[in-house]
Amino acid sequence: MKIIQDYIETEHTDVIEILLAKYVKDYSIRIFFNDGSEKIIDFKIFLTRSLHPSISKYLDIELFKQFSVSNGNLNWNNYDLMFPIHDLYEGVIK
């Protein structure tokens, strides 16, 4: 995963949450956080490096596009795949 763009105009908040996420292209998603910041994150490297079939199946671009924001989290298929908010905010997926 790599950050393609990083927008930092932040407001102070105690708990970071994802307010909105929009598909950009390929495996990139623009994520809007509740502190006013937003990032475009490319998930392709993470997905291509994974050997686990429950993760690598999201290389199917149509399946990848089926993400949602629920309770401040970015997730796919009812929490089948999700990432810690802090990692997304920092741009480091583990």
C-alpha positions, -999 to 999 in steps of 0.1 A, spaced: 0 0 0 12 35 -7 -3 69 -1 -9 86 -34 -21 119 -20 -22 132 16 -44 161 25 -38 176 59 -62 203 71 -71 188 104 -94 198 132 -88 185 167 -108 154 176 -102 127 202 -114 97 182 -105 93 145 -133 79 124 -139 75 87 -168 96 75 -168 87 38 -148 67 13 -150 70 -25 -135 47 -51 -109 65 -72 -94 40 -97 -77 6 -98 -72 -2 -61 -73 33 -48 -98 48 -23 -101 83 -11 -109 83 26 -123 113 45 -117 114 82 -137 132 109 -108 156 117 -111 171 82 -81 152 67 -84 129 37 -61 105 20 -60 85 -12 -47 50 -4 -37 24 -30 -43 -11 -16 -28 -29 -46 5 -37 -31 -11 -51 1 -35 -73 -19 -9 -86 -44 15 -96 -16 -11 -115 4 -10 -153 0 -42 -157 19 -71 -164 -4 -96 -145 18 -75 -113 11 -62 -120 -24 -98 -125 -36 -102 -87 -34 -79 -84 -64 -111 -90 -83 -117 -53 -89 -155 -56 -88 -153 -73 -54 -128 -46 -42 -152 -18 -52 -179 -32 -29 -165 -16 3 -186 4 27 -181 26 57 -198 12 88 -194 26 124 -165 47 113 -146 18 97 -138 9 61 -148 -27 54 -157 -52 28 -184 -78 28 -196 -74 64 -162 -71 80 -146 -99 58 -118 -75 52 -110 -43 71 -81 -23 84 -75 -5 117 -85 31 113 -52 43 128 -33 24 101 -54 39 73 -49 73 89 -12 69 91 -10 52 57 5 20 70 -14 -13 64 0 -42 84 
